[in-house]
Amino acid sequence: MIDPTSSTTRLGPPGAAGVPASAVVPTGRRPVAAAFRALVALAALTGIVLDAIDSDDLGRLFSYFTIQSNIAVAVTFAWAAHRAWTARPALSPRITGAALLYISITGLVFHFVLSNDSSGFSMTSERTPLESVANQLLHTVTPLAAAFDWLVLTAPGGFLLRHAWQWLAYPLLYFPFALLRGALLDPGTEGRYPYPFLDVDLHGYAGILGNAVVFGLAFYVLALALTLLDRIRPHLRSPRNRISSLGSGPLK
């Protein structure tokens, strides 16, 4: 979410020497970006609240990657909305890219794995009306909105190759978290393991380790794809608002 209007303007004529780095002024508020990002944060928060209202086990609810990634989206987009509204510089691409990757994982895994009966890891079940609304907000609305923000309201070129493996820290840590939580719960406890591909009772430790490797590699490929696409995608807003292309730097 590097806003193209968040760049700064040098005081003094172009190429003037001796101008201190602090002598810069913001270009102004970005109300469209601020409003959209506030709505994305609200959508994520609403989905979490609806799920919490309909849940009888908040510990289990907040163990899901879906909830945790949407919390990341709610915090990141609210923070980005505030900075856009107050004419402050945009958040670091390392932060916004991480939120984009995590919510993309949530959307893709849900639609192609958990909702797919042929995947072998489906979690289809009857849902209450509140769960259905929350489900759409958390698995469809927020991933698509985050992608729209990145593609339309964000200048390209901010993601670096090193970000791709740095972003994987959270998904990799989620794996031992899910296993440790499951080990501490009694066998047969509902939702002991948050997802079928992490269920030790079904697949054994060797099986879930294999699943983790496959999913981990897929997530890394997704992170690389986002990084590379960020370098080659067109800028959909006028370049007049920024001094130089953010995509002109090295990819490393």
For each residue, the residues with C-beta under 8 A, 3 or more apart:
1: 33 37 76 77 80 90 91 96 149 150 153 154
2: 6 90 91 93 96 154 155 158 246
3: 6 30 33 84 90 153 154 155
4: 7 154 155 235 237 239 241 242
5: 27 28 30 33 241 242
6: 2 3 26 27 30 83 84 88 89 90
7: 4 27 241 242 243
8: 24 25 26 27 89 243
9: 24 25 27 243
10: 14 16 19 23 24 243
11: 19 23 24 25
12: 16 19 23
13: 16
14: 10
15:
16: 10 12 13 19
17:
18:
19: 10 11 12 16 23
20: 23
21: 24
22:
23: 10 11 12 19 20
24: 8 9 10 11 21
25: 8 9 11
26: 6 8 87 88 89
27: 5 6 7 8 9 87 241
28: 5 87
29: 34 84 85 86 87
30: 3 5 6 33 34 84 85 87
31: 34 35 84 85
32: 35 36 153
33: 1 3 5 30 36 37 80 81 84 149 153
34: 29 30 31 37 38 81 82 84 85
35: 31 32 38 39 81
36: 32 33 39 40 81 145 149 153
37: 1 33 34 40 41 77 78 80 81 84 149 153
38: 34 35 41 42 77 78 81
39: 35 36 42 43 145
40: 36 37 43 44 73 77 142 145 146 149
41: 37 38 44 45 73 74 75 76 77 78 81
42: 38 39 45 46
43: 39 40 46 47 137 141 142 145
44: 40 41 47 48 70 71 73 74 77 137 138 142
45: 41 42 48 49 74
46: 42 43 49 50 134 137
47: 43 44 50 51 70 133 134 135 136 137 138 141 142
48: 44 45 51 52 67 70 71 74 134 138
49: 45 46 52 53
50: 46 47 53 54 130 131 133 134 137
51: 47 48 54 55 61 67 130 131 134 138
52: 48 49 55 58 61
53: 49 50 130
54: 50 51 128 130 131 134
55: 51 52 58 60 61
56:
57: 60 61 190 191
58: 52 55 61 62
59: 62 63
60: 55 57 63 64 190 191 194
61: 51 52 55 57 58 64 67
62: 58 59 67 68
63: 59 60 67 177 178 181 191 194
64: 60 61 67 68 194
65: 68 69 102 105 106 109 171 174 194 195
66: 69 70 106 110 138 139
67: 48 51 61 62 63 64 70 71 138
68: 62 64 65 71 72 102 174
69: 65 66 72 73 99 102 103 105 106
70: 44 47 48 66 67 73 74 103 106 138 142
71: 44 48 67 68 74 75
72: 68 69 75 76 98 99 102 103
73: 40 41 44 69 70 76 77 99 102 103 142 146
74: 41 44 45 48 70 71 77 78
75: 41 71 72 78 79
76: 1 41 72 73 79 80 91 95 96 99
77: 1 37 38 40 41 44 73 74 80 81 99 146 149
78: 37 38 41 74 75 81 82
79: 75 76 82 83 91
80: 1 33 37 76 77 83 84 90 91 96
81: 33 34 35 36 37 38 41 77 78 84 85
82: 34 78 79 85 86 88
83: 6 79 80 86 88 89 90 91
84: 3 6 29 30 31 33 34 37 80 81 87 88 90
85: 29 30 31 34 81 82
86: 29 82 83
87: 26 27 28 29 30 84
88: 6 26 82 83 84
89: 6 8 26 83
90: 1 2 3 6 80 83 84 96
91: 1 2 76 79 80 83 95 96
92: 95 96
93: 2 96 97 158 159 160 163
94: 97 98 163 166 167
95: 76 91 92 98 99
96: 1 2 76 80 90 91 92 93 99 100 150 154 158
97: 93 94 100 101 158 159 163 167 226 227 230
98: 72 94 95 101 102 163 166 167 170
99: 69 72 73 76 77 95 96 102 103 146
100: 96 97 103 104 146 147 150 226
101: 97 98 104 105 167 219 222 223 226
102: 65 68 69 72 73 98 99 105 106 167 170 171
103: 69 70 72 73 99 100 106 107 142 143 146
104: 100 101 107 108 143 146 147 222 226
105: 65 69 101 102 108 109 171 219 222
106: 65 66 69 70 102 103 109 110 138 139 142 143
107: 103 104 110 111 139 140 142 143 144
108: 104 105 111 112 113 143 222
109: 65 105 106 112 113 114 215
110: 66 106 107 113 114 115 139
111: 107 108 114 115 116 139 140
112: 108 109 115 116 119
113: 108 109 110 116 119 121 122 197
114: 109 110 111 119 121 122 123 124 195 196
115: 110 111 112 122 123 124
116: 111 112 113 119 122
117: 122 124
118:
119: 112 113 114 116 122
120: 196
121: 113 114 195 196 197
122: 113 114 115 116 117 119 196
123: 114 115 195 196
124: 114 115 117
125:
126:
127: 131 132 135
128: 54 131 132
129: 132 133
130: 50 51 53 54 133 134
131: 50 51 54 127 128 134 135
132: 127 128 129 135 136
133: 47 50 129 130 136 137
134: 46 47 48 50 51 54 130 131 137 138
135: 47 127 131 132 138 139
136: 47 132 133 139 140 141
137: 43 44 46 47 50 133 134 140 141 142
138: 44 47 48 51 66 67 70 106 134 135 141 142
139: 66 106 107 110 111 135 136 142 143
140: 107 111 136 137 143 144
141: 43 47 136 137 138 144 145
142: 40 43 44 47 70 73 103 106 107 137 138 139 145 146
143: 103 104 106 107 108 139 140 146 147
144: 107 140 141 147 148
145: 36 39 40 43 141 142 148 149
146: 40 73 77 99 100 103 104 142 143 149 150
147: 100 104 143 144 150 151
148: 144 145 151 152 153
149: 1 33 36 37 40 77 145 146 152 153 154
150: 1 96 100 146 147 153 154 230
151: 147 148 154 233 236
152: 148 149 236 237
153: 1 3 32 33 36 37 148 149 150 237
154: 1 2 3 4 96 149 150 151 158
155: 2 3 4 158 235 237 242 246
156: 230 231 232 233 234 235 246 247
157: 230 231 245 246 247 248 249
158: 2 93 96 97 154 155 230 246
159: 93 97 163 164 226 227 230 231
160: 93 163 227 251 252
161: 164 224 227 251 252
162: 165 166 252
163: 93 94 97 98 159 160 166 167 223 227
164: 159 161 167 168 220 223 224 226 227
165: 162 168 220 223
166: 94 98 162 163 169
167: 94 97 98 101 102 163 164 170 223
168: 164 165 171 172 216 219 220 223
169: 166 172 173
170: 98 102 167 173 174
171: 65 102 105 168 174 175 215 216 219
172: 168 169 175 216
173: 169 170 176 177
174: 65 68 170 171 177 178
175: 171 172 178 179 198 212 216
176: 173 179 180
177: 63 173 174 180 181
178: 63 174 175 181 182 193 194 195 198
179: 175 176 182 183 193 198 200 208
180: 176 177 183 184
181: 63 177 178 184 185 194
182: 178 179 185 192 193 198 199 200
183: 179 180
184: 180 181
185: 181 182 189 192
186: 189 192
187: 192 201
188: 192
189: 185 186 192
190: 57 60
191: 57 60 63 194
192: 182 185 186 187 188 189 199 201
193: 178 179 182 196 198 199 200 201
194: 60 63 64 65 178 181 191 198
195: 65 114 121 123 178 198 199
196: 114 120 121 122 123 193 199 202
197: 113 121 203 208 211 215
198: 175 178 179 182 193 194 195 208 211 212
199: 182 192 193 195 196 202 203 208
200: 179 182 193 203 204 205 208
201: 187 192 193
202: 196 199 207
203: 197 199 200 206 207 208 211
204: 200 207 208
205: 200 208 209
206: 203 209 210
207: 202 203 204 210 211
208: 179 197 198 199 200 203 204 205 211 212
209: 205 206 212 213
210: 206 207 213 214
211: 197 198 203 207 208 214 215
212: 175 198 208 209 215 216
213: 209 210 216 217
214: 210 211 217 218
215: 109 171 197 211 212 218 219
216: 168 171 172 175 212 213 219 220
217: 213 214 220 221
218: 214 215 221 222
219: 101 105 168 171 215 216 222 223
220: 164 165 168 216 217 223 224
221: 217 218 224 225
222: 101 104 105 108 218 219 225 226
223: 101 163 164 165 167 168 219 220 226 227
224: 161 164 220 221 227 228
225: 221 222 228 229
226: 97 100 101 104 159 164 222 223 229 230
227: 97 159 160 161 163 164 223 224 230 231 251
228: 224 225 231 232 251
229: 225 226 232 233
230: 97 150 156 157 158 159 226 227 233 247
231: 156 157 159 227 228 247 251
232: 156 228 229
233: 151 156 229 230
234: 156
235: 4 155 156 239 245
236: 151 152
237: 4 152 153 155 241
238: 241
239: 4 235 242 245
240:
241: 4 5 7 27 237 238
242: 4 5 7 155 239 245 246
243: 7 8 9 10
244: 248
245: 157 235 239 242 248
246: 2 155 156 157 158 242 249
247: 156 157 230 231
248: 157 244 245
249: 157 246
250:
251: 160 161 227 228 231
252: 160 161 162
